[in-house]
Amino acid sequence: MAKRFGVGISTAIRWLRRERENGERTARRQGKPRGSRLDGHEAFIVGMIEAQKDITLNEMVAHLKGELSVGIGRSMLSRWLRQREWTFKKRPPMHWSRNAKMS
């Protein structure tokens, strides 16, 4: 069976065992299971954002580390927030305008 499907012998044995034990004949999803360590702390993260609207990623990482002992990087937190459509763009309170010529 391994040679026929171009897989390793241990893979073929595992497939046959699954079929014999529970009748499973379909392929399983490849790769790591989706999910994040931050999923369980979503309420805490949302609470931080609502308590302080202009909180920075660095401050959020520090709060997660200090209060929940969750050590993550800023880029991971940023990606997690973007996946949930939480995007922040710090903008100046007024539009900058250039009325005078720049030399």
SEMAR-956887 format. One record per atom (N, C-alpha, C): residue in three letters; atom name; x, y, z. Coordinates in pm, whole numbers, always signed. Example, Ala and Ser with C-alpha at 12.3 -4.5 7.8 and 13.67 -1.06 7.14 Angstrom:
<pt><type>ALA</type><atom>N</atom><east>+1319</east><north>-569</north><up>+780</up></pt>
<pt><type>ALA</type><atom>CA</atom><east>+1230</east><north>-450</north><up>+780</up></pt>
<pt><type>ALA</type><atom>C</atom><east>+1320</east><north>-330</north><up>+780</up></pt>
<pt><type>SER</type><atom>N</atom><east>+1285</east><north>-225</north><up>+708</up></pt>
<pt><type>SER</type><atom>CA</atom><east>+1367</east><north>-106</north><up>+714</up></pt>
<pt><type>SER</type><atom>C</atom><east>+1290</east><north>+3</north><up>+787</up></pt>
This chain:
<pt><type>MET</type><atom>N</atom><east>+82</east><north>-119</north><up>+0</up></pt>
<pt><type>MET</type><atom>CA</atom><east>+0</east><north>+0</north><up>+0</up></pt>
<pt><type>MET</type><atom>C</atom><east>+87</east><north>+126</north><up>+0</up></pt>
<pt><type>ALA</type><atom>N</atom><east>+197</east><north>+125</north><up>+75</up></pt>
<pt><type>ALA</type><atom>CA</atom><east>+284</east><north>+242</north><up>+83</up></pt>
<pt><type>ALA</type><atom>C</atom><east>+342</east><north>+275</north><up>-54</up></pt>
<pt><type>LYS</type><atom>N</atom><east>+387</east><north>+174</north><up>-126</up></pt>
<pt><type>LYS</type><atom>CA</atom><east>+447</east><north>+195</north><up>-257</up></pt>
<pt><type>LYS</type><atom>C</atom><east>+341</east><north>+243</north><up>-356</up></pt>
<pt><type>ARG</type><atom>N</atom><east>+222</east><north>+187</north><up>-346</up></pt>
<pt><type>ARG</type><atom>CA</atom><east>+113</east><north>+222</north><up>-438</up></pt>
<pt><type>ARG</type><atom>C</atom><east>+75</east><north>+370</north><up>-428</up></pt>
<pt><type>PHE</type><atom>N</atom><east>+71</east><north>+424</north><up>-305</up></pt>
<pt><type>PHE</type><atom>CA</atom><east>+32</east><north>+563</north><up>-285</up></pt>
<pt><type>PHE</type><atom>C</atom><east>+150</east><north>+658</north><up>-270</up></pt>
<pt><type>GLY</type><atom>N</atom><east>+271</east><north>+605</north><up>-274</up></pt>
<pt><type>GLY</type><atom>CA</atom><east>+389</east><north>+689</north><up>-266</up></pt>
<pt><type>GLY</type><atom>C</atom><east>+409</east><north>+754</north><up>-130</up></pt>
<pt><type>VAL</type><atom>N</atom><east>+379</east><north>+679</north><up>-23</up></pt>
<pt><type>VAL</type><atom>CA</atom><east>+395</east><north>+729</north><up>+113</up></pt>
<pt><type>VAL</type><atom>C</atom><east>+488</east><north>+636</north><up>+190</up></pt>
<pt><type>GLY</type><atom>N</atom><east>+526</east><north>+679</north><up>+307</up></pt>
<pt><type>GLY</type><atom>CA</atom><east>+612</east><north>+596</north><up>+391</up></pt>
<pt><type>GLY</type><atom>C</atom><east>+536</east><north>+479</north><up>+450</up></pt>
<pt><type>ILE</type><atom>N</atom><east>+609</east><north>+378</north><up>+489</up></pt>
<pt><type>ILE</type><atom>CA</atom><east>+549</east><north>+256</north><up>+544</up></pt>
<pt><type>ILE</type><atom>C</atom><east>+472</east><north>+288</north><up>+672</up></pt>
<pt><type>SER</type><atom>N</atom><east>+530</east><north>+374</north><up>+758</up></pt>
<pt><type>SER</type><atom>CA</atom><east>+461</east><north>+405</north><up>+883</up></pt>
<pt><type>SER</type><atom>C</atom><east>+329</east><north>+480</north><up>+857</up></pt>
<pt><type>THR</type><atom>N</atom><east>+326</east><north>+560</north><up>+752</up></pt>
<pt><type>THR</type><atom>CA</atom><east>+202</east><north>+630</north><up>+717</up></pt>
<pt><type>THR</type><atom>C</atom><east>+96</east><north>+531</north><up>+673</up></pt>
<pt><type>ALA</type><atom>N</atom><east>+135</east><north>+435</north><up>+589</up></pt>
<pt><type>ALA</type><atom>CA</atom><east>+40</east><north>+334</north><up>+542</up></pt>
<pt><type>ALA</type><atom>C</atom><east>-13</east><north>+251</north><up>+659</up></pt>
<pt><type>ILE</type><atom>N</atom><east>+73</east><north>+216</north><up>+752</up></pt>
<pt><type>ILE</type><atom>CA</atom><east>+30</east><north>+140</north><up>+871</up></pt>
<pt><type>ILE</type><atom>C</atom><east>-71</east><north>+221</north><up>+951</up></pt>
<pt><type>ARG</type><atom>N</atom><east>-41</east><north>+349</north><up>+970</up></pt>
<pt><type>ARG</type><atom>CA</atom><east>-131</east><north>+436</north><up>+1046</up></pt>
<pt><type>ARG</type><atom>C</atom><east>-267</east><north>+447</north><up>+976</up></pt>
<pt><type>TRP</type><atom>N</atom><east>-269</east><north>+460</north><up>+843</up></pt>
<pt><type>TRP</type><atom>CA</atom><east>-394</east><north>+469</north><up>+767</up></pt>
<pt><type>TRP</type><atom>C</atom><east>-476</east><north>+340</north><up>+783</up></pt>
<pt><type>LEU</type><atom>N</atom><east>-407</east><north>+227</north><up>+772</up></pt>
<pt><type>LEU</type><atom>CA</atom><east>-478</east><north>+99</north><up>+786</up></pt>
<pt><type>LEU</type><atom>C</atom><east>-535</east><north>+82</north><up>+926</up></pt>
<pt><type>ARG</type><atom>N</atom><east>-460</east><north>+124</north><up>+1028</up></pt>
<pt><type>ARG</type><atom>CA</atom><east>-510</east><north>+115</north><up>+1165</up></pt>
<pt><type>ARG</type><atom>C</atom><east>-635</east><north>+201</north><up>+1184</up></pt>
<pt><type>ARG</type><atom>N</atom><east>-632</east><north>+324</north><up>+1131</up></pt>
<pt><type>ARG</type><atom>CA</atom><east>-749</east><north>+412</north><up>+1143</up></pt>
<pt><type>ARG</type><atom>C</atom><east>-871</east><north>+352</north><up>+1074</up></pt>
<pt><type>GLU</type><atom>N</atom><east>-848</east><north>+294</north><up>+958</up></pt>
<pt><type>GLU</type><atom>CA</atom><east>-960</east><north>+234</north><up>+884</up></pt>
<pt><type>GLU</type><atom>C</atom><east>-1017</east><north>+114</north><up>+960</up></pt>
<pt><type>ARG</type><atom>N</atom><east>-929</east><north>+34</north><up>+1017</up></pt>
<pt><type>ARG</type><atom>CA</atom><east>-971</east><north>-85</north><up>+1090</up></pt>
<pt><type>ARG</type><atom>C</atom><east>-1042</east><north>-50</north><up>+1221</up></pt>
<pt><type>GLU</type><atom>N</atom><east>-989</east><north>+52</north><up>+1294</up></pt>
<pt><type>GLU</type><atom>CA</atom><east>-1044</east><north>+85</north><up>+1425</up></pt>
<pt><type>GLU</type><atom>C</atom><east>-1174</east><north>+163</north><up>+1421</up></pt>
<pt><type>ASN</type><atom>N</atom><east>-1184</east><north>+260</north><up>+1330</up></pt>
<pt><type>ASN</type><atom>CA</atom><east>-1306</east><north>+341</north><up>+1330</up></pt>
<pt><type>ASN</type><atom>C</atom><east>-1363</east><north>+368</north><up>+1191</up></pt>
<pt><type>GLY</type><atom>N</atom><east>-1314</east><north>+300</north><up>+1091</up></pt>
<pt><type>GLY</type><atom>CA</atom><east>-1369</east><north>+313</north><up>+956</up></pt>
<pt><type>GLY</type><atom>C</atom><east>-1333</east><north>+443</north><up>+885</up></pt>
<pt><type>GLU</type><atom>N</atom><east>-1235</east><north>+513</north><up>+936</up></pt>
<pt><type>GLU</type><atom>CA</atom><east>-1196</east><north>+642</north><up>+877</up></pt>
<pt><type>GLU</type><atom>C</atom><east>-1119</east><north>+618</north><up>+748</up></pt>
<pt><type>ARG</type><atom>N</atom><east>-1174</east><north>+671</north><up>+637</up></pt>
<pt><type>ARG</type><atom>CA</atom><east>-1109</east><north>+654</north><up>+507</up></pt>
<pt><type>ARG</type><atom>C</atom><east>-1075</east><north>+785</north><up>+439</up></pt>
<pt><type>THR</type><atom>N</atom><east>-1111</east><north>+897</north><up>+500</up></pt>
<pt><type>THR</type><atom>CA</atom><east>-1084</east><north>+1025</north><up>+437</up></pt>
<pt><type>THR</type><atom>C</atom><east>-954</east><north>+1084</north><up>+492</up></pt>
<pt><type>ALA</type><atom>N</atom><east>-895</east><north>+1170</north><up>+413</up></pt>
<pt><type>ALA</type><atom>CA</atom><east>-771</east><north>+1235</north><up>+454</up></pt>
<pt><type>ALA</type><atom>C</atom><east>-799</east><north>+1337</north><up>+563</up></pt>
<pt><type>ARG</type><atom>N</atom><east>-706</east><north>+1351</north><up>+652</up></pt>
<pt><type>ARG</type><atom>CA</atom><east>-718</east><north>+1452</north><up>+757</up></pt>
<pt><type>ARG</type><atom>C</atom><east>-656</east><north>+1582</north><up>+709</up></pt>
<pt><type>ARG</type><atom>N</atom><east>-693</east><north>+1689</north><up>+775</up></pt>
<pt><type>ARG</type><atom>CA</atom><east>-639</east><north>+1820</north><up>+741</up></pt>
<pt><type>ARG</type><atom>C</atom><east>-489</east><north>+1823</north><up>+768</up></pt>
<pt><type>GLN</type><atom>N</atom><east>-414</east><north>+1884</north><up>+677</up></pt>
<pt><type>GLN</type><atom>CA</atom><east>-270</east><north>+1892</north><up>+693</up></pt>
<pt><type>GLN</type><atom>C</atom><east>-231</east><north>+2016</north><up>+771</up></pt>
<pt><type>GLY</type><atom>N</atom><east>-115</east><north>+2011</north><up>+830</up></pt>
<pt><type>GLY</type><atom>CA</atom><east>-61</east><north>+2126</north><up>+900</up></pt>
<pt><type>GLY</type><atom>C</atom><east>-101</east><north>+2132</north><up>+1046</up></pt>
<pt><type>LYS</type><atom>N</atom><east>-55</east><north>+2238</north><up>+1110</up></pt>
<pt><type>LYS</type><atom>CA</atom><east>-85</east><north>+2257</north><up>+1251</up></pt>
<pt><type>LYS</type><atom>C</atom><east>-230</east><north>+2300</north><up>+1269</up></pt>
<pt><type>PRO</type><atom>N</atom><east>-291</east><north>+2262</north><up>+1379</up></pt>
<pt><type>PRO</type><atom>CA</atom><east>-427</east><north>+2310</north><up>+1405</up></pt>
<pt><type>PRO</type><atom>C</atom><east>-426</east><north>+2462</north><up>+1422</up></pt>
<pt><type>ARG</type><atom>N</atom><east>-527</east><north>+2526</north><up>+1368</up></pt>
<pt><type>ARG</type><atom>CA</atom><east>-535</east><north>+2671</north><up>+1380</up></pt>
<pt><type>ARG</type><atom>C</atom><east>-573</east><north>+2709</north><up>+1522</up></pt>
<pt><type>GLY</type><atom>N</atom><east>-526</east><north>+2822</north><up>+1560</up></pt>
<pt><type>GLY</type><atom>CA</atom><east>-555</east><north>+2872</north><up>+1694</up></pt>
<pt><type>GLY</type><atom>C</atom><east>-435</east><north>+2948</north><up>+1746</up></pt>
<pt><type>SER</type><atom>N</atom><east>-456</east><north>+3019</north><up>+1850</up></pt>
<pt><type>SER</type><atom>CA</atom><east>-351</east><north>+3101</north><up>+1908</up></pt>
<pt><type>SER</type><atom>C</atom><east>-359</east><north>+3093</north><up>+2060</up></pt>
<pt><type>ARG</type><atom>N</atom><east>-246</east><north>+3118</north><up>+2123</up></pt>
<pt><type>ARG</type><atom>CA</atom><east>-244</east><north>+3124</north><up>+2269</up></pt>
<pt><type>ARG</type><atom>C</atom><east>-329</east><north>+3241</north><up>+2319</up></pt>
<pt><type>LEU</type><atom>N</atom><east>-351</east><north>+3339</north><up>+2233</up></pt>
<pt><type>LEU</type><atom>CA</atom><east>-427</east><north>+3457</north><up>+2274</up></pt>
<pt><type>LEU</type><atom>C</atom><east>-578</east><north>+3435</north><up>+2269</up></pt>
<pt><type>ASP</type><atom>N</atom><east>-625</east><north>+3331</north><up>+2203</up></pt>
<pt><type>ASP</type><atom>CA</atom><east>-769</east><north>+3307</north><up>+2191</up></pt>
<pt><type>ASP</type><atom>C</atom><east>-837</east><north>+3299</north><up>+2326</up></pt>
<pt><type>GLY</type><atom>N</atom><east>-775</east><north>+3239</north><up>+2423</up></pt>
<pt><type>GLY</type><atom>CA</atom><east>-834</east><north>+3224</north><up>+2555</up></pt>
<pt><type>GLY</type><atom>C</atom><east>-833</east><north>+3353</north><up>+2636</up></pt>
<pt><type>HIS</type><atom>N</atom><east>-760</east><north>+3453</north><up>+2589</up></pt>
<pt><type>HIS</type><atom>CA</atom><east>-748</east><north>+3579</north><up>+2662</up></pt>
<pt><type>HIS</type><atom>C</atom><east>-814</east><north>+3695</north><up>+2588</up></pt>
<pt><type>GLU</type><atom>N</atom><east>-904</east><north>+3663</north><up>+2496</up></pt>
<pt><type>GLU</type><atom>CA</atom><east>-967</east><north>+3766</north><up>+2413</up></pt>
<pt><type>GLU</type><atom>C</atom><east>-1041</east><north>+3870</north><up>+2497</up></pt>
<pt><type>ALA</type><atom>N</atom><east>-1114</east><north>+3827</north><up>+2598</up></pt>
<pt><type>ALA</type><atom>CA</atom><east>-1189</east><north>+3921</north><up>+2682</up></pt>
<pt><type>ALA</type><atom>C</atom><east>-1095</east><north>+4018</north><up>+2754</up></pt>
<pt><type>PHE</type><atom>N</atom><east>-980</east><north>+3969</north><up>+2800</up></pt>
<pt><type>PHE</type><atom>CA</atom><east>-883</east><north>+4054</north><up>+2867</up></pt>
<pt><type>PHE</type><atom>C</atom><east>-827</east><north>+4158</north><up>+2770</up></pt>
<pt><type>ILE</type><atom>N</atom><east>-796</east><north>+4116</north><up>+2648</up></pt>
<pt><type>ILE</type><atom>CA</atom><east>-739</east><north>+4207</north><up>+2548</up></pt>
<pt><type>ILE</type><atom>C</atom><east>-840</east><north>+4314</north><up>+2510</up></pt>
<pt><type>VAL</type><atom>N</atom><east>-964</east><north>+4273</north><up>+2486</up></pt>
<pt><type>VAL</type><atom>CA</atom><east>-1069</east><north>+4369</north><up>+2452</up></pt>
<pt><type>VAL</type><atom>C</atom><east>-1090</east><north>+4466</north><up>+2568</up></pt>
<pt><type>GLY</type><atom>N</atom><east>-1086</east><north>+4416</north><up>+2689</up></pt>
<pt><type>GLY</type><atom>CA</atom><east>-1099</east><north>+4503</north><up>+2807</up></pt>
<pt><type>GLY</type><atom>C</atom><east>-988</east><north>+4607</north><up>+2814</up></pt>
<pt><type>MET</type><atom>N</atom><east>-866</east><north>+4566</north><up>+2781</up></pt>
<pt><type>MET</type><atom>CA</atom><east>-754</east><north>+4661</north><up>+2780</up></pt>
<pt><type>MET</type><atom>C</atom><east>-777</east><north>+4772</north><up>+2678</up></pt>
<pt><type>ILE</type><atom>N</atom><east>-825</east><north>+4733</north><up>+2560</up></pt>
<pt><type>ILE</type><atom>CA</atom><east>-847</east><north>+4830</north><up>+2453</up></pt>
<pt><type>ILE</type><atom>C</atom><east>-960</east><north>+4926</north><up>+2490</up></pt>
<pt><type>GLU</type><atom>N</atom><east>-1067</east><north>+4873</north><up>+2548</up></pt>
<pt><type>GLU</type><atom>CA</atom><east>-1179</east><north>+4959</north><up>+2584</up></pt>
<pt><type>GLU</type><atom>C</atom><east>-1144</east><north>+5051</north><up>+2701</up></pt>
<pt><type>ALA</type><atom>N</atom><east>-1060</east><north>+5006</north><up>+2792</up></pt>
<pt><type>ALA</type><atom>CA</atom><east>-1020</east><north>+5089</north><up>+2906</up></pt>
<pt><type>ALA</type><atom>C</atom><east>-928</east><north>+5203</north><up>+2864</up></pt>
<pt><type>GLN</type><atom>N</atom><east>-845</east><north>+5177</north><up>+2764</up></pt>
<pt><type>GLN</type><atom>CA</atom><east>-751</east><north>+5279</north><up>+2717</up></pt>
<pt><type>GLN</type><atom>C</atom><east>-746</east><north>+5273</north><up>+2565</up></pt>
<pt><type>LYS</type><atom>N</atom><east>-821</east><north>+5359</north><up>+2500</up></pt>
<pt><type>LYS</type><atom>CA</atom><east>-836</east><north>+5354</north><up>+2354</up></pt>
<pt><type>LYS</type><atom>C</atom><east>-705</east><north>+5371</north><up>+2279</up></pt>
<pt><type>ASP</type><atom>N</atom><east>-611</east><north>+5447</north><up>+2334</up></pt>
<pt><type>ASP</type><atom>CA</atom><east>-486</east><north>+5472</north><up>+2264</up></pt>
<pt><type>ASP</type><atom>C</atom><east>-371</east><north>+5386</north><up>+2317</up></pt>
<pt><type>ILE</type><atom>N</atom><east>-401</east><north>+5269</north><up>+2367</up></pt>
<pt><type>ILE</type><atom>CA</atom><east>-299</east><north>+5179</north><up>+2419</up></pt>
<pt><type>ILE</type><atom>C</atom><east>-210</east><north>+5130</north><up>+2304</up></pt>
<pt><type>THR</type><atom>N</atom><east>-82</east><north>+5119</north><up>+2330</up></pt>
<pt><type>THR</type><atom>CA</atom><east>+10</east><north>+5073</north><up>+2226</up></pt>
<pt><type>THR</type><atom>C</atom><east>+28</east><north>+4922</north><up>+2235</up></pt>
<pt><type>LEU</type><atom>N</atom><east>+81</east><north>+4865</north><up>+2129</up></pt>
<pt><type>LEU</type><atom>CA</atom><east>+108</east><north>+4721</north><up>+2129</up></pt>
<pt><type>LEU</type><atom>C</atom><east>+208</east><north>+4685</north><up>+2238</up></pt>
<pt><type>ASN</type><atom>N</atom><east>+309</east><north>+4769</north><up>+2255</up></pt>
<pt><type>ASN</type><atom>CA</atom><east>+409</east><north>+4742</north><up>+2358</up></pt>
<pt><type>ASN</type><atom>C</atom><east>+345</east><north>+4739</north><up>+2497</up></pt>
<pt><type>GLU</type><atom>N</atom><east>+253</east><north>+4831</north><up>+2524</up></pt>
<pt><type>GLU</type><atom>CA</atom><east>+185</east><north>+4833</north><up>+2653</up></pt>
<pt><type>GLU</type><atom>C</atom><east>+97</east><north>+4709</north><up>+2670</up></pt>
<pt><type>MET</type><atom>N</atom><east>+31</east><north>+4668</north><up>+2563</up></pt>
<pt><type>MET</type><atom>CA</atom><east>-54</east><north>+4548</north><up>+2570</up></pt>
<pt><type>MET</type><atom>C</atom><east>+30</east><north>+4424</north><up>+2598</up></pt>
<pt><type>VAL</type><atom>N</atom><east>+145</east><north>+4412</north><up>+2531</up></pt>
<pt><type>VAL</type><atom>CA</atom><east>+235</east><north>+4299</north><up>+2553</up></pt>
<pt><type>VAL</type><atom>C</atom><east>+282</east><north>+4298</north><up>+2698</up></pt>
<pt><type>ALA</type><atom>N</atom><east>+313</east><north>+4416</north><up>+2752</up></pt>
<pt><type>ALA</type><atom>CA</atom><east>+360</east><north>+4425</north><up>+2891</up></pt>
<pt><type>ALA</type><atom>C</atom><east>+248</east><north>+4384</north><up>+2988</up></pt>
<pt><type>HIS</type><atom>N</atom><east>+124</east><north>+4426</north><up>+2962</up></pt>
<pt><type>HIS</type><atom>CA</atom><east>+12</east><north>+4388</north><up>+3049</up></pt>
<pt><type>HIS</type><atom>C</atom><east>-13</east><north>+4237</north><up>+3044</up></pt>
<pt><type>LEU</type><atom>N</atom><east>-7</east><north>+4180</north><up>+2924</up></pt>
<pt><type>LEU</type><atom>CA</atom><east>-27</east><north>+4035</north><up>+2911</up></pt>
<pt><type>LEU</type><atom>C</atom><east>+80</east><north>+3959</north><up>+2987</up></pt>
<pt><type>LYS</type><atom>N</atom><east>+204</east><north>+4005</north><up>+2978</up></pt>
<pt><type>LYS</type><atom>CA</atom><east>+314</east><north>+3939</north><up>+3047</up></pt>
<pt><type>LYS</type><atom>C</atom><east>+302</east><north>+3956</north><up>+3198</up></pt>
<pt><type>GLY</type><atom>N</atom><east>+271</east><north>+4078</north><up>+3242</up></pt>
<pt><type>GLY</type><atom>CA</atom><east>+267</east><north>+4106</north><up>+3385</up></pt>
<pt><type>GLY</type><atom>C</atom><east>+146</east><north>+4048</north><up>+3456</up></pt>
<pt><type>GLU</type><atom>N</atom><east>+29</east><north>+4055</north><up>+3394</up></pt>
<pt><type>GLU</type><atom>CA</atom><east>-93</east><north>+4014</north><up>+3463</up></pt>
<pt><type>GLU</type><atom>C</atom><east>-135</east><north>+3869</north><up>+3435</up></pt>
<pt><type>LEU</type><atom>N</atom><east>-104</east><north>+3820</north><up>+3316</up></pt>
<pt><type>LEU</type><atom>CA</atom><east>-147</east><north>+3684</north><up>+3281</up></pt>
<pt><type>LEU</type><atom>C</atom><east>-31</east><north>+3588</north><up>+3257</up></pt>
<pt><type>SER</type><atom>N</atom><east>+91</east><north>+3638</north><up>+3264</up></pt>
<pt><type>SER</type><atom>CA</atom><east>+211</east><north>+3558</north><up>+3235</up></pt>
<pt><type>SER</type><atom>C</atom><east>+207</east><north>+3495</north><up>+3095</up></pt>
<pt><type>VAL</type><atom>N</atom><east>+156</east><north>+3572</north><up>+2999</up></pt>
<pt><type>VAL</type><atom>CA</atom><east>+152</east><north>+3528</north><up>+2859</up></pt>
<pt><type>VAL</type><atom>C</atom><east>+262</east><north>+3603</north><up>+2787</up></pt>
<pt><type>GLY</type><atom>N</atom><east>+369</east><north>+3532</north><up>+2753</up></pt>
<pt><type>GLY</type><atom>CA</atom><east>+482</east><north>+3594</north><up>+2684</up></pt>
<pt><type>GLY</type><atom>C</atom><east>+466</east><north>+3582</north><up>+2534</up></pt>
<pt><type>ILE</type><atom>N</atom><east>+438</east><north>+3694</north><up>+2468</up></pt>
<pt><type>ILE</type><atom>CA</atom><east>+424</east><north>+3695</north><up>+2322</up></pt>
<pt><type>ILE</type><atom>C</atom><east>+500</east><north>+3814</north><up>+2267</up></pt>
<pt><type>GLY</type><atom>N</atom><east>+518</east><north>+3815</north><up>+2137</up></pt>
<pt><type>GLY</type><atom>CA</atom><east>+583</east><north>+3927</north><up>+2071</up></pt>
<pt><type>GLY</type><atom>C</atom><east>+481</east><north>+4027</north><up>+2021</up></pt>
<pt><type>ARG</type><atom>N</atom><east>+530</east><north>+4148</north><up>+1996</up></pt>
<pt><type>ARG</type><atom>CA</atom><east>+442</east><north>+4254</north><up>+1948</up></pt>
<pt><type>ARG</type><atom>C</atom><east>+383</east><north>+4219</north><up>+1811</up></pt>
<pt><type>SER</type><atom>N</atom><east>+462</east><north>+4158</north><up>+1724</up></pt>
<pt><type>SER</type><atom>CA</atom><east>+412</east><north>+4125</north><up>+1590</up></pt>
<pt><type>SER</type><atom>C</atom><east>+303</east><north>+4018</north><up>+1596</up></pt>
<pt><type>MET</type><atom>N</atom><east>+316</east><north>+3924</north><up>+1689</up></pt>
<pt><type>MET</type><atom>CA</atom><east>+213</east><north>+3820</north><up>+1704</up></pt>
<pt><type>MET</type><atom>C</atom><east>+82</east><north>+3883</north><up>+1751</up></pt>
<pt><type>LEU</type><atom>N</atom><east>+90</east><north>+3975</north><up>+1846</up></pt>
<pt><type>LEU</type><atom>CA</atom><east>-29</east><north>+4043</north><up>+1894</up></pt>
<pt><type>LEU</type><atom>C</atom><east>-92</east><north>+4126</north><up>+1783</up></pt>
<pt><type>SER</type><atom>N</atom><east>-9</east><north>+4193</north><up>+1704</up></pt>
<pt><type>SER</type><atom>CA</atom><east>-59</east><north>+4273</north><up>+1593</up></pt>
<pt><type>SER</type><atom>C</atom><east>-132</east><north>+4186</north><up>+1492</up></pt>
<pt><type>ARG</type><atom>N</atom><east>-74</east><north>+4073</north><up>+1458</up></pt>
<pt><type>ARG</type><atom>CA</atom><east>-137</east><north>+3981</north><up>+1363</up></pt>
<pt><type>ARG</type><atom>C</atom><east>-268</east><north>+3927</north><up>+1417</up></pt>
<pt><type>TRP</type><atom>N</atom><east>-270</east><north>+3893</north><up>+1545</up></pt>
<pt><type>TRP</type><atom>CA</atom><east>-391</east><north>+3841</north><up>+1609</up></pt>
<pt><type>TRP</type><atom>C</atom><east>-502</east><north>+3945</north><up>+1605</up></pt>
<pt><type>LEU</type><atom>N</atom><east>-468</east><north>+4071</north><up>+1633</up></pt>
<pt><type>LEU</type><atom>CA</atom><east>-567</east><north>+4179</north><up>+1629</up></pt>
<pt><type>LEU</type><atom>C</atom><east>-618</east><north>+4203</north><up>+1487</up></pt>
<pt><type>ARG</type><atom>N</atom><east>-528</east><north>+4202</north><up>+1389</up></pt>
<pt><type>ARG</type><atom>CA</atom><east>-571</east><north>+4223</north><up>+1249</up></pt>
<pt><type>ARG</type><atom>C</atom><east>-662</east><north>+4112</north><up>+1200</up></pt>
<pt><type>GLN</type><atom>N</atom><east>-637</east><north>+3988</north><up>+1243</up></pt>
<pt><type>GLN</type><atom>CA</atom><east>-723</east><north>+3877</north><up>+1204</up></pt>
<pt><type>GLN</type><atom>C</atom><east>-865</east><north>+3895</north><up>+1255</up></pt>
<pt><type>ARG</type><atom>N</atom><east>-879</east><north>+3970</north><up>+1363</up></pt>
<pt><type>ARG</type><atom>CA</atom><east>-1011</east><north>+3997</north><up>+1420</up></pt>
<pt><type>ARG</type><atom>C</atom><east>-1061</east><north>+4136</north><up>+1383</up></pt>
<pt><type>GLU</type><atom>N</atom><east>-998</east><north>+4195</north><up>+1282</up></pt>
<pt><type>GLU</type><atom>CA</atom><east>-1033</east><north>+4325</north><up>+1226</up></pt>
<pt><type>GLU</type><atom>C</atom><east>-1024</east><north>+4438</north><up>+1328</up></pt>
<pt><type>TRP</type><atom>N</atom><east>-930</east><north>+4428</north><up>+1421</up></pt>
<pt><type>TRP</type><atom>CA</atom><east>-898</east><north>+4535</north><up>+1514</up></pt>
<pt><type>TRP</type><atom>C</atom><east>-775</east><north>+4604</north><up>+1457</up></pt>
<pt><type>THR</type><atom>N</atom><east>-793</east><north>+4715</north><up>+1391</up></pt>
<pt><type>THR</type><atom>CA</atom><east>-679</east><north>+4788</north><up>+1337</up></pt>
<pt><type>THR</type><atom>C</atom><east>-679</east><north>+4927</north><up>+1397</up></pt>
<pt><type>PHE</type><atom>N</atom><east>-561</east><north>+4976</north><up>+1424</up></pt>
<pt><type>PHE</type><atom>CA</atom><east>-546</east><north>+5107</north><up>+1486</up></pt>
<pt><type>PHE</type><atom>C</atom><east>-446</east><north>+5188</north><up>+1405</up></pt>
<pt><type>LYS</type><atom>N</atom><east>-480</east><north>+5310</north><up>+1382</up></pt>
<pt><type>LYS</type><atom>CA</atom><east>-388</east><north>+5399</north><up>+1314</up></pt>
<pt><type>LYS</type><atom>C</atom><east>-384</east><north>+5527</north><up>+1396</up></pt>
<pt><type>LYS</type><atom>N</atom><east>-269</east><north>+5557</north><up>+1451</up></pt>
<pt><type>LYS</type><atom>CA</atom><east>-258</east><north>+5681</north><up>+1528</up></pt>
<pt><type>LYS</type><atom>C</atom><east>-243</east><north>+5796</north><up>+1429</up></pt>
<pt><type>ARG</type><atom>N</atom><east>-331</east><north>+5892</north><up>+1442</up></pt>
<pt><type>ARG</type><atom>CA</atom><east>-329</east><north>+6008</north><up>+1353</up></pt>
<pt><type>ARG</type><atom>C</atom><east>-322</east><north>+6135</north><up>+1437</up></pt>
<pt><type>PRO</type><atom>N</atom><east>-265</east><north>+6240</north><up>+1381</up></pt>
<pt><type>PRO</type><atom>CA</atom><east>-263</east><north>+6365</north><up>+1456</up></pt>
<pt><type>PRO</type><atom>C</atom><east>-406</east><north>+6418</north><up>+1471</up></pt>
<pt><type>PRO</type><atom>N</atom><east>-432</east><north>+6497</north><up>+1575</up></pt>
<pt><type>PRO</type><atom>CA</atom><east>-567</east><north>+6546</north><up>+1596</up></pt>
<pt><type>PRO</type><atom>C</atom><east>-616</east><north>+6640</north><up>+1487</up></pt>
<pt><type>MET</type><atom>N</atom><east>-525</east><north>+6707</north><up>+1418</up></pt>
<pt><type>MET</type><atom>CA</atom><east>-563</east><north>+6797</north><up>+1308</up></pt>
<pt><type>MET</type><atom>C</atom><east>-486</east><north>+6759</north><up>+1183</up></pt>
<pt><type>HIS</type><atom>N</atom><east>-545</east><north>+6787</north><up>+1069</up></pt>
<pt><type>HIS</type><atom>CA</atom><east>-478</east><north>+6759</north><up>+942</up></pt>
<pt><type>HIS</type><atom>C</atom><east>-364</east><north>+6857</north><up>+922</up></pt>
<pt><type>TRP</type><atom>N</atom><east>-249</east><north>+6806</north><up>+882</up></pt>
<pt><type>TRP</type><atom>CA</atom><east>-137</east><north>+6894</north><up>+855</up></pt>
<pt><type>TRP</type><atom>C</atom><east>-159</east><north>+6960</north><up>+721</up></pt>
<pt><type>SER</type><atom>N</atom><east>-141</east><north>+7086</north><up>+713</up></pt>
<pt><type>SER</type><atom>CA</atom><east>-155</east><north>+7154</north><up>+585</up></pt>
<pt><type>SER</type><atom>C</atom><east>-31</east><north>+7237</north><up>+559</up></pt>
<pt><type>ARG</type><atom>N</atom><east>+5</east><north>+7251</north><up>+436</up></pt>
<pt><type>ARG</type><atom>CA</atom><east>+121</east><north>+7329</north><up>+398</up></pt>
<pt><type>ARG</type><atom>C</atom><east>+72</east><north>+7446</north><up>+314</up></pt>
<pt><type>ASN</type><atom>N</atom><east>+50</east><north>+7556</north><up>+377</up></pt>
<pt><type>ASN</type><atom>CA</atom><east>+7</east><north>+7674</north><up>+303</up></pt>
<pt><type>ASN</type><atom>C</atom><east>+127</east><north>+7754</north><up>+254</up></pt>
<pt><type>ALA</type><atom>N</atom><east>+235</east><north>+7745</north><up>+324</up></pt>
<pt><type>ALA</type><atom>CA</atom><east>+353</east><north>+7823</north><up>+287</up></pt>
<pt><type>ALA</type><atom>C</atom><east>+446</east><north>+7738</north><up>+201</up></pt>
<pt><type>LYS</type><atom>N</atom><east>+521</east><north>+7803</north><up>+116</up></pt>
<pt><type>LYS</type><atom>CA</atom><east>+618</east><north>+7732</north><up>+33</up></pt>
<pt><type>LYS</type><atom>C</atom><east>+730</east><north>+7677</north><up>+118</up></pt>
<pt><type>MET</type><atom>N</atom><east>+773</east><north>+7562</north><up>+84</up></pt>
<pt><type>MET</type><atom>CA</atom><east>+889</east><north>+7502</north><up>+150</up></pt>
<pt><type>MET</type><atom>C</atom><east>+1011</east><north>+7539</north><up>+68</up></pt>
<pt><type>SER</type><atom>N</atom><east>+1116</east><north>+7590</north><up>+130</up></pt>
<pt><type>SER</type><atom>CA</atom><east>+1232</east><north>+7639</north><up>+54</up></pt>
<pt><type>SER</type><atom>C</atom><east>+1314</east><north>+7531</north><up>-3</up></pt>
